[in-house]
Amino acid sequence: MNIIIGFVITIGCVLGGFMAMGGHIEVLNQPFELLIIGGAAIGGFIMTNPVKTIKDTVAAMGEAFKGKVPKEREYLDTLSILYSLMRDLRTKSRNEIESHIDNPEESDLFQSAPTILKNKELTSFICDYVRLIIIGNARPHEIEALMDEEIQTIAQDRLKAYHAMSTMSDACPAIGIIAAVLGVIKAMGAINESPAVLGGLIGAALVGTMLGIFLSYCVFSPIATNIKIVRTKQNRLYTIVKQTLLAYMNGSVPQVALEHGRKTISSYERPSIDAVEQEMMNPGGGGEAKAA
């Protein structure tokens, strides 16, 4: 929503300021200049990136427009499932715990945290490291190094869409110059025309430069930045899992281990201790009112 509001404000100020200066809005109506710039930018984007990155960029743009960052419900569900697993690690047999991590879709623990179960990558991340804890041979610093490596890999993969969009944004001003040069070439071909006609052609050429800069700094770059913000916040869930499980492996009781994970959440988004405690007593519903 913020992207749409910001875009409306940008368009309104640019066009409104241009008309307030006495400019004629119809001069900016140059669809072929837009076709050249947009087509070249999208074509270069397709040439540069594999199909998987192209699809992921489209998905990332949807996430950015929807502001699909983790909400309190997702943080509480993450902490809830970790608490349940740590509690079972202390009180139940290996076979009982394996029944949860081998088939999380059928596990009552994971079903009580639907936002986590829906996130296949995060669910797999949790199950993999709980399985390593069950094995019992890995030391905490080894698990930490492995987690850091995987989280870094996940972050790099998730930010490929941001880098792809940023590259296209950086190219747009240069593509705008190409469109402007083509417009000037057209104007030079009509050098014998009247000054009014020639002026219109040169004005149309300059619109190409303006469009390239506008698309770069006022459209593609803000979208790319929003993609980075959203994806980075989504990756925070992995850090919560990492810090919580490491604290447990280092001897903390489940309640204290949860605090290690909760403290990794930004202060303005972090669920309160009371909300977390309520969630532990009533998984899946304790923080619903606050999350809404």
N, C-alpha and C positions, 0 to 999 in steps of 0.2 A: 504493500500500500504506500509506503514512504517513497518508493521509486516513482510511482504514478503521480503522487502529489508533487514531488520535486520536479518531474518532467513537465507537468502542467504549468508550474510557476516559471520554469526556465523558458518554455515556449512563449508564455504570456509576456514575460519581461523583454525577451529578445524582439518579438514581433511588435509589442506595444511600444518599445523604445524606438524601433525603426520607424514606425508610423508617426510617432510624436516628433521625430526629427524632420518629418515631411516626406519620408520615403513612400514609394508606391508598392503596396504589398504584392501586386501582380507581377512585379519584376522578379520576385523570389520564386515564382512558380516555374521551375525549370526541371521537369520530370526526367529529361534525358541526362542531365548532369547527375541527378540522384541515381539514375540507372547505372551510369558509369561507375560512380563511387561505390554504391551498394553492391553492385554485381562483382566488381573487382575485389572488394573486401571479403565478400562471402566466398568467392572463388579461391582467393588466397587462403582463407580459413580452411576450406575443404582440402586444398593441396597440402597444407601444412600438417594436418592432424589425422590420425587414424579414425576409423569409423566409430570405435568405442568412445574415443574422446569427444567426437562430434555429438554423439547421442548423450553423453554425460553432461556436455555443456548445455544442451537443450534442457535436460533435467535440472541442472544447477540454476539456470535462469528461472525456471518455474519455482524452485525453492527460494530464490532471492526475492521474487515478486510476492510470494506468499509469506515471506519472513519465517521460514520453517526452521527456527532455532529451537533447541530443547526448552521445554517449559517446566514448571515446577513438578508437574505430574511425572515427567520422564526422569527427572532427578530423583524423585521419591521412589519410583519403581526400580531404578538402578540400585539405590541404597537398600531397598527392601529385599530384592533378590539376593544381593550380596550378603545381607544379614542372615537370611534363611539358609543359604549355603554354608556360611561360616558356623552357624549354630549346629547344623547337621554334621559338619566335619568334626565337631567336638563330641557329639552325642550318638551318632548313628554309624552303622557299619559301612564299609567301602561299597558293598553291593547296592545298598540303598541310595547312596549318593550317586553312584554310576548310573542308576536308573533315571536320574534327573538330567545328567549332563550328556548321556548317550542319546536320549530322545526328549529334548527340551519341549518340543511341540506337544507332547503327551504328558508332560510333567505338571503336576498341580502347582508347584512352586513358580514355574515360569508363566503358567496360565494366569496366575494372580498378578502378573506384571505385563499386561498386554502390549504396552508401548515398547518394551524391551524385546519381547518375543517377535514383534513385527520387524525389528531391526536385526536381520539375519547376521550381519557382520559382527555386531556387538554381542549377540547371543553366542556366536561361535567363539569370540574372543574370551568371554567369561568361562565357557565350558572348557576350552583348551587349557586355561591356566588353573582352573580348579582340578582338572585331571592331573596336571603336573604336581599339584600339592598332594593329591591322593597318593601318587607314586612314592613321594617322600624322599627321594634321593637328591633332588635339586636343592641347592642352597639359595637363600633369599637374594644374594647379590647376582647369582646366575640368572634367576628369574627376572630380576629387575633389568639386567642387560638385554635379555631376550624381549621383554615387554617394550623397552625403549626402542629397540630396533624395529619391532612390528608397528608400533605407534607412528614412528617416523615414516615407515613405508606407506601406511594407511594415509597419513597426512599428505605425502607427496602425490599419491594417486588421486586423492580427493581434491587437490588443488590444481590438477591438470586443466580443469575447466577454466579456472581463474587465469592461468598463464596463457591459455589459448585465446581467451577474450581480450586479455591485455595486449597480446601481440597484434590482434586485429585492430584494437584501438590505436596503437602506436603507428600503424600503417596508414590510417585514414587521412591524416594531413598530407602525406606524400601523394596518396591517390587523388586527393582533392586538387593538388597541383597538376597532376596529369589531366584531370578533367578541365582545369582552367586553360592549360596549354592547348588542348584540343579545341576549346572554345575560341582561343585567340587565333588558331590556325583557320578556323571557320570565318572569323572576322576579317582576317587578311585576304581571304578569298573574295570578300565583298568590299574591298578597299575603295572601289569606284562608286559605292552607294552613297546616299546622302548621310550627313553627320548624324541625323536622328536614327537611321537604320544601323549605322556603324556603332553608335553609342549603345544601342540596345544589345547588339551582339557582344560587345566588350563587357557590358554589365552582366550578361548571361554567363560569360566565361568566369567572371569574378565570383559569381554565386557558387561555382564549383569549389573554389578555395574555401569559401565560407562554410559550405556544407561539410567538407572534409574535416575541418577543425571542429565544427559543431558536433558532428557524429562522434568524433574521437573523445572530446573532453566533456560533452554534455549528455552523451547517451551510453556509449560502450564502456568508457572508463568507470562511471558510477556503477553500472551493472556489474562489471568485473570486481569492483571493490566490495559490493554487497555479496557477491558469490564467495569471496574470500572470508568475509565476516561470518556468514552463515555456516560455511563448511568448517571453519576453525572452531566455532561454538559447538558444532555437532561432534567434533573430535574430542571435546572436553570430557565426554562420557567415558572414553577409554582411559583418560587420566584418572578419573574417579575410581574406576575398577582397579587400575594399577596400584594407586596409593592405598586403597582399602585392603587389597589382598596382601600387599607387602607388609603392611602394619600387622596383619593377622599372622603372617609367617614369622614375623620378628617377635611374636609373643603377646601381642595385644588381644584383649578379649574383644568379641564382636562389636560391642557397643562403642569401645574406644577406637577400634579400627574404622568404624563408620565415620568418626569425626575426622580421621585423616583424609578420607575421601571427600567429605562434605566441605572441608576447608579449601579444597582446590576449586570450588565453584566461586565465581565472582560475587562479591559481597551483596551487590544489588539484585542478584538472582538466586542467592543461596537460600534454601529452605531453612526455617528456624529449627532449633533443637527440638522444640515442642512438636513441630510438624513431623519431624523424623521419628520421634518417640511414638507419636500417635500412629504413624504408618507401620511401625514394628508391631504394634498391638492389633492393627486392623489392616493388613496388607491389601493394597489395591483400592482402598477407600478412605484411608485416614486423612490424606491431604487433598481430597477431591474438591472440597469446598474452596480451599485456598487456590488450588490450581485453576479453578474456573474463574 
